[in-house]
Amino acid sequence: MPPFDDNPHEACGVFGVYGPDDDVARLTFYGLYALQHRGQESAGIATSNNGEFALRTGMGLVS
């Protein structure tokens, strides 16, 4: 049996933003825009506020 491999093998891009005093919406937009060439079929975003998560996904590029 081959050893466990936990490295990603897809052509996707994942990043995170943490900034309680920063404009995280702007940082997130630019991050998604910069990575959209990695997975042009769809995009998504997950946010957290006071322990409550919101998720938004869709087909296509970030616009």
C-alpha positions as CSV (number, residue, x, y, z in Angstrom):
1,M,0.0,0.0,0.0
2,P,1.5,3.4,-0.9
3,P,2.1,5.9,1.9
4,F,-0.7,8.4,2.7
5,D,-0.4,11.6,0.6
6,D,-2.2,14.7,1.9
7,N,-1.0,17.1,-0.8
8,P,-3.6,18.6,-3.1
9,H,-3.5,17.3,-6.7
10,E,-6.1,19.5,-8.2
11,A,-5.6,22.8,-10.2
12,C,-7.5,24.8,-7.6
13,G,-6.6,27.8,-5.4
14,V,-7.4,28.2,-1.8
15,F,-6.6,31.2,0.5
16,G,-7.7,32.7,3.7
17,V,-8.1,36.2,5.1
18,Y,-8.1,37.2,8.7
19,G,-8.3,40.9,9.7
20,P,-10.6,42.1,12.4
21,D,-9.6,45.7,11.6
22,D,-9.1,45.4,7.8
23,D,-11.3,45.6,4.8
24,V,-11.6,41.8,4.4
25,A,-14.3,42.1,1.6
26,R,-11.8,44.0,-0.6
27,L,-8.9,41.6,0.3
28,T,-11.1,38.6,-0.4
29,F,-12.3,40.0,-3.8
30,Y,-8.7,40.6,-4.9
31,G,-7.6,37.1,-3.6
32,L,-10.4,35.3,-5.5
33,Y,-9.7,37.4,-8.6
34,A,-6.0,36.5,-8.5
35,L,-6.8,32.8,-8.1
36,Q,-9.6,32.4,-10.6
37,H,-7.3,31.2,-13.4
38,R,-6.7,28.1,-11.2
39,G,-10.3,26.8,-11.4
40,Q,-12.4,28.6,-13.9
41,E,-15.5,26.4,-13.5
42,S,-16.7,27.9,-10.2
43,A,-15.9,30.1,-7.2
44,G,-16.9,30.2,-3.6
45,I,-16.6,32.1,-0.4
46,A,-17.2,31.2,3.2
47,T,-17.4,33.9,6.0
48,S,-17.7,33.7,9.8
49,N,-19.2,36.3,12.1
50,N,-19.5,35.5,15.8
51,G,-19.2,31.8,15.2
52,E,-21.9,31.7,12.5
53,F,-20.8,30.7,9.0
54,A,-22.2,31.8,5.6
55,L,-21.3,30.0,2.4
56,R,-21.8,31.2,-1.2
57,T,-20.8,29.3,-4.3
58,G,-21.5,29.6,-8.0
59,M,-20.5,28.6,-11.5
60,G,-18.2,30.8,-13.5
61,L,-15.6,33.4,-12.7
62,V,-15.4,36.0,-10.0
63,S,-16.9,39.3,-11.3
